[in-house]
Amino acid sequence: MTRPDDGARDVARPLRVDAAPESWARGALEWRQTHWGRSEWELRADGRLIGTLTARGTFRERTLGRGPSGDWEIRARWTGAAEIAPDGGAAVASYQPGWWRGGVFTTASGLRYDWTRVGFWRPEYVIANESGFPCVRFRPRSLGPRGRCAVTIEPAGMRIAELEALVLLGWRLLTAARAHAH
């Protein structure tokens, strides 16, 4: 993965925390857009900066991220499909959109998770395991110029080895959907 040219990620460097989900996933998580004119977001756990995402490319087909365990790259395709890989590594999770709505995450270990929208007036987006148990919930609070989204890791989600990758990829999908809606 190459570094961004403008050095924006150097400004939003997260605090060093343990990479284990128990150290960051139990508290209040929130995605925030750093500036209304930029495609940059921060992930905060109880107010501490633990991750970032920065969309790059003409069509935002490449997203650079940083999480508690290090750097990530999300590669999107024109079909809506996407995959996430650690810096210099192989993909650990991929997303394939559904025909009408939702989609499926598949991890490198072969596990599958459904991506669905729940609710009408106050929608939330859920990553659920094959049994239907919610693992991760994304609750958009404000999709205005400074988008915010609360993230809740459910007990079933704490057992996912690729949890960090799914939290980053899930937020990338929400920001891409929001960009296409306007």
C-alpha positions in Angstrom: 0.0 0.0 0.0 1.3 3.4 -0.9 1.1 6.4 1.4 -1.1 9.3 0.5 0.7 12.2 -1.1 -0.7 15.0 1.1 0.3 13.5 4.4 -3.3 13.7 5.7 -3.0 10.3 7.5 0.1 11.5 9.4 -2.1 14.2 11.1 -4.8 11.7 12.1 -2.4 9.1 13.6 -4.3 7.0 16.1 -3.1 6.4 19.6 -1.3 3.2 20.2 -3.7 0.6 21.7 -3.7 -3.1 22.0 -4.8 -4.7 18.7 -7.0 -7.2 20.6 -10.7 -6.4 20.2 -11.2 -6.5 24.0 -9.1 -3.4 24.3 -11.1 -1.2 21.9 -14.4 -2.9 20.9 -16.2 -2.9 24.3 -16.6 0.9 24.6 -18.6 3.5 22.7 -17.4 3.5 19.1 -18.1 6.3 16.7 -17.1 7.2 13.2 -16.7 10.9 12.5 -15.9 12.8 9.3 -12.8 15.0 9.9 -13.8 17.8 7.6 -16.9 18.4 5.5 -15.0 18.7 2.3 -12.8 15.7 2.6 -13.3 11.9 2.3 -11.6 11.3 5.7 -13.1 9.7 8.8 -11.9 8.9 12.3 -12.9 6.0 14.5 -13.0 6.8 18.1 -13.4 4.5 21.1 -14.6 6.3 24.2 -13.1 9.5 22.7 -9.7 8.0 21.8 -8.6 8.0 18.2 -8.1 4.3 17.2 -8.6 4.3 13.4 -8.9 6.3 10.2 -10.2 5.9 6.7 -9.3 8.0 3.7 -10.9 7.5 0.3 -8.6 7.9 -2.7 -8.9 7.8 -6.5 -11.1 9.5 -9.0 -14.1 7.2 -8.2 -13.0 6.6 -4.6 -12.1 3.0 -5.6 -9.3 2.8 -3.1 -9.5 3.5 0.6 -6.6 3.6 2.9 -7.2 2.8 6.6 -5.5 2.5 9.9 -6.9 0.5 12.8 -5.7 -0.7 16.1 -3.5 -3.4 14.5 -2.0 -1.3 11.7 -2.6 -0.2 8.1 -5.3 -1.5 5.7 -6.3 -1.0 2.1 -9.8 -1.4 0.8 -10.2 -2.0 -2.9 -13.6 -1.4 -4.4 -14.9 -2.5 -7.8 -17.5 -0.8 -10.0 -19.9 -3.6 -9.2 -20.1 -2.6 -5.6 -17.9 -5.5 -4.5 -14.9 -4.7 -2.2 -12.1 -6.4 -0.3 -9.9 -5.4 2.6 -6.3 -6.4 3.1 -3.6 -5.5 5.7 -0.7 -3.4 4.4 1.2 -5.6 2.0 -0.9 -8.7 2.7 -3.7 -10.8 1.2 -7.4 -10.0 1.6 -8.9 -11.0 4.9 -12.5 -10.2 4.0 -14.5 -9.4 1.0 -18.0 -8.0 0.3 -20.3 -9.0 -2.5 -23.5 -6.9 -2.9 -26.9 -8.5 -3.1 -29.0 -8.2 -6.2 -31.6 -5.8 -4.7 -30.2 -4.8 -1.4 -27.8 -5.9 1.3 -24.9 -8.2 0.6 -22.5 -10.8 2.1 -19.2 -10.5 3.7 -16.9 -13.5 3.4 -13.7 -13.8 5.5 -10.5 -15.5 4.6 -11.4 -18.3 7.0 -14.6 -19.0 5.0 -17.2 -17.5 7.4 -20.1 -15.6 5.9 -21.9 -12.6 7.4 -25.0 -10.8 6.1 -25.0 -7.0 5.6 -28.6 -5.7 6.0 -30.4 -2.5 6.6 -32.9 -2.6 9.5 -35.6 0.0 10.2 -37.2 2.7 8.2 -37.3 6.0 10.1 -34.1 5.4 12.0 -32.2 2.9 9.9 -29.3 1.0 11.1 -27.0 -1.4 9.2 -26.1 -4.8 10.7 -23.5 -7.4 10.1 -25.1 -10.7 11.2 -23.7 -14.2 11.3 -25.2 -17.1 9.4 -27.5 -17.8 12.3 -28.9 -14.3 12.1 -27.4 -13.0 15.3 -26.2 -9.4 15.0 -22.5 -9.0 15.4 -21.9 -5.3 14.5 -24.4 -2.5 14.3 -23.9 0.8 12.5 -26.3 3.6 13.6 -25.9 6.8 11.5 -26.5 9.8 13.8 -25.9 12.5 11.2 -25.4 12.1 7.5 -25.1 15.8 7.0 -21.9 17.6 6.1 -20.1 16.1 9.1 -21.3 12.5 9.1 -21.3 10.6 12.4 -22.2 7.0 13.1 -22.3 5.0 16.3 -20.9 1.5 16.1 -21.9 -1.3 18.6 -20.1 -4.6 18.8 -22.5 -7.2 20.0 -21.4 -10.3 22.1 -21.5 -12.5 18.9 -19.1 -10.0 17.2 -16.5 -10.2 19.9 -15.7 -13.7 18.7 -14.9 -12.7 15.1 -11.2 -12.9 14.3 -11.6 -10.3 11.4 -13.6 -7.9 13.5 -11.4 -4.9 12.9 -11.5 -5.5 9.1 -15.3 -5.8 9.1 -15.7 -2.5 11.1 -13.5 -0.7 8.6 -15.1 -2.3 5.5 -18.7 -1.8 6.9 -18.1 2.0 7.3 -16.5 2.2 3.8 -19.7 0.7 2.4 -21.9 3.2 4.3 -19.8 6.2 3.1 -19.9 4.9 -0.5 -23.7 4.4 -0.4 -24.1 7.9 1.0 -21.9 9.4 -1.8 -24.0 7.6 -4.5 -27.3 8.8 -2.9 -26.4 12.5 -3.5 
